Amino acid sequence: MQRCGWVKLDEPLYLEYHDNEWGKPVYDDQKLFEMICLEGAQAGLSWWTILQKREGYREAFDGFDAEKIVRYTDEKLAELKEDTRIVRNRLKIASVVTNAQAYLRMQQQYGSFSNYIWQFVNHEPLINHWSTISEVPITTAMSDKMSKQLKKDGFKFVGSTICYSFMQAVGMVNDHVQDCFCYEGGNK
């Protein structure tokens, strides 16, 4: 079975992620919030590092329940800084709290975070037609626009590369290459 070239074929966790998550549209607010936080945690690291720590992140950050996260105390943040289940970067940890605040504002303003985030692709997944993984961009004009708006709306660790990776992860953009078994209608 052909898969995208970035997949670690000897790692079941990576296979599961590629085959069943990456490129599939996500509309659930909490899942979208989780993914934007995890993509931010990836900054300067590999997605493989974060994927291996995802369950630890879910436990450490109360299942990415934004209502709980916005009430984190300095003591809780200090505990997280010592938690080996996550990337122990003070700024990345603090960004989850900041992003939870922005997320809740956007939920209120747009009726849901999904409505807010999917507006960047006019609420329709973009299906690309790449022959090789080397054709897949790391940023686009759309991810640039998303990054600027997210920053304006108070989000942290949301540069254009992070935004494009997020868009791929949650199926706003489907970048499975043409010879991958997930290409085309497989992720709708």
C-alpha positions as CSV (number, residue, x, y, z in Angstrom):
1,M,0.0,0.0,0.0
2,Q,1.5,3.4,-1.1
3,R,1.6,6.2,1.5
4,C,3.0,9.7,1.5
5,G,6.8,9.8,1.7
6,W,6.9,11.5,5.1
7,V,5.3,8.5,6.9
8,K,7.6,6.3,9.1
9,L,6.5,3.0,7.8
10,D,7.9,1.1,10.8
11,E,6.0,3.1,13.3
12,P,2.4,2.0,13.9
13,L,1.5,5.3,15.6
14,Y,2.6,7.2,12.5
15,L,0.8,4.8,10.2
16,E,-2.4,5.3,12.2
17,Y,-2.1,9.1,12.2
18,H,-1.4,9.2,8.4
19,D,-4.1,6.7,7.4
20,N,-6.9,7.8,9.7
21,E,-6.4,11.5,10.7
22,W,-4.1,13.5,8.5
23,G,-6.0,15.3,5.8
24,K,-9.4,14.3,7.1
25,P,-11.7,17.3,7.9
26,V,-12.2,18.0,11.6
27,Y,-15.1,20.2,12.7
28,D,-15.1,19.5,16.4
29,D,-14.1,22.6,18.3
30,Q,-12.2,20.8,21.1
31,K,-10.3,18.6,18.6
32,L,-9.4,21.8,16.5
33,F,-8.2,23.5,19.7
34,E,-6.1,20.5,20.6
35,M,-4.5,20.4,17.2
36,I,-3.6,24.1,17.1
37,C,-2.0,23.7,20.5
38,L,-0.1,20.6,19.4
39,E,1.1,22.2,16.2
40,G,2.4,25.1,18.2
41,A,4.2,22.7,20.5
42,Q,5.9,21.3,17.4
43,A,7.6,24.6,16.5
44,G,11.3,23.8,16.1
45,L,10.7,20.1,16.6
46,S,9.4,17.2,14.5
47,W,5.7,16.2,14.4
48,W,6.9,12.7,15.4
49,T,8.1,14.1,18.7
50,I,4.7,15.7,19.4
51,L,2.7,12.7,18.2
52,Q,4.6,10.4,20.6
53,K,3.7,12.9,23.4
54,R,0.1,13.6,22.4
55,E,-1.5,11.4,25.1
56,G,0.7,13.0,27.7
57,Y,-0.4,16.4,26.4
58,R,-4.1,15.4,26.7
59,E,-3.6,14.3,30.3
60,A,-1.4,17.2,31.3
61,F,-3.8,19.8,29.7
62,D,-7.1,18.3,31.0
63,G,-8.2,16.9,27.6
64,F,-7.7,20.4,26.1
65,D,-10.7,21.7,28.0
66,A,-10.2,25.4,27.4
67,E,-12.6,26.4,30.2
68,K,-10.2,24.6,32.6
69,I,-7.0,25.8,31.0
70,V,-7.9,29.5,31.3
71,R,-8.1,29.0,35.0
72,Y,-4.6,27.5,35.4
73,T,-2.6,29.1,38.2
74,D,1.1,29.9,38.3
75,E,1.5,26.7,40.4
76,K,-0.2,24.6,37.7
77,L,2.1,26.2,35.0
78,A,5.1,25.4,37.2
79,E,4.0,21.8,37.5
80,L,3.6,21.6,33.7
81,K,7.1,22.9,33.3
82,E,8.4,19.8,35.1
83,D,6.0,17.4,33.3
84,T,8.1,15.0,31.2
85,R,5.0,13.9,29.2
86,I,5.1,17.2,27.3
87,V,7.7,19.6,25.8
88,R,8.8,21.6,28.8
89,N,9.2,24.9,27.2
90,R,7.8,27.8,29.3
91,L,6.6,29.9,26.4
92,K,4.9,26.9,24.7
93,I,3.2,25.9,27.9
94,A,2.0,29.5,28.5
95,S,0.8,29.7,24.9
96,V,-1.8,27.0,25.6
97,V,-3.4,29.2,28.2
98,T,-3.2,32.2,25.9
99,N,-4.7,30.2,23.0
100,A,-7.4,28.9,25.3
101,Q,-8.4,32.5,26.0
102,A,-8.4,33.4,22.3
103,Y,-10.2,30.2,21.4
104,L,-13.1,30.9,23.8
105,R,-13.4,34.5,22.4
106,M,-13.6,33.2,18.9
107,Q,-16.1,30.6,19.9
108,Q,-18.3,33.3,21.4
109,Q,-17.8,35.7,18.4
110,Y,-18.3,33.1,15.7
111,G,-20.7,30.7,17.3
112,S,-18.0,28.0,17.2
113,F,-14.3,27.8,16.8
114,S,-14.9,25.6,13.8
115,N,-16.8,28.4,12.1
116,Y,-13.9,30.7,12.8
117,I,-11.1,28.5,11.6
118,W,-12.8,27.0,8.6
119,Q,-13.6,30.5,7.2
120,F,-10.0,30.6,5.9
121,V,-10.9,28.0,3.3
122,N,-14.5,29.1,2.7
123,H,-15.7,26.1,4.8
124,E,-14.6,23.7,2.1
125,P,-11.5,21.4,2.2
126,L,-8.9,22.1,-0.5
127,I,-7.8,19.0,-2.3
128,N,-4.4,19.4,-3.8
129,H,-2.9,17.2,-6.6
130,W,0.8,16.7,-5.8
131,S,2.9,14.0,-7.6
132,T,5.7,14.0,-5.0
133,I,6.1,15.1,-1.4
134,S,8.7,17.6,-2.5
135,E,5.9,19.6,-4.3
136,V,4.0,20.1,-1.1
137,P,4.5,23.7,0.2
138,I,5.3,24.5,3.9
139,T,3.4,27.8,3.7
140,T,0.9,29.4,1.3
141,A,-0.8,32.8,0.9
142,M,-3.7,31.2,2.8
143,S,-1.6,30.1,5.7
144,D,0.1,33.6,5.8
145,K,-3.4,35.1,6.0
146,M,-4.5,32.7,8.7
147,S,-1.3,33.3,10.7
148,K,-1.7,37.1,10.6
149,Q,-5.4,36.8,11.7
150,L,-4.7,34.3,14.5
151,K,-2.0,36.5,15.9
152,K,-4.3,39.5,15.7
153,D,-6.9,37.5,17.5
154,G,-4.5,36.7,20.4
155,F,-3.1,33.3,19.5
156,K,0.6,32.4,20.0
157,F,2.9,30.0,18.2
158,V,0.8,30.3,15.0
159,G,3.4,31.3,12.3
160,S,2.6,30.5,8.7
161,T,4.4,27.1,8.7
162,I,2.5,26.1,11.8
163,C,-0.8,27.2,10.3
164,Y,-0.2,25.3,7.1
165,S,0.7,22.2,9.1
166,F,-2.4,22.6,11.2
167,M,-4.5,23.0,8.0
168,Q,-3.1,19.7,6.6
169,A,-3.6,17.9,10.0
170,V,-7.3,18.9,10.3
171,G,-8.2,18.4,6.6
172,M,-8.6,22.0,5.7
173,V,-6.0,21.1,3.1
174,N,-5.6,17.6,1.8
175,D,-2.0,17.2,0.7
176,H,-1.8,13.4,0.2
177,V,0.3,12.8,-2.9
178,Q,-1.4,11.2,-5.9
179,D,0.1,7.7,-5.4
180,C,-1.0,7.6,-1.7
181,F,-4.0,5.4,-1.0
182,C,-5.5,8.3,0.9
183,Y,-5.4,10.6,-2.1
184,E,-8.6,12.0,-3.5
185,G,-12.0,11.1,-2.1
186,G,-10.5,8.9,0.6
187,N,-10.4,11.8,3.1
188,K,-13.7,13.5,2.6
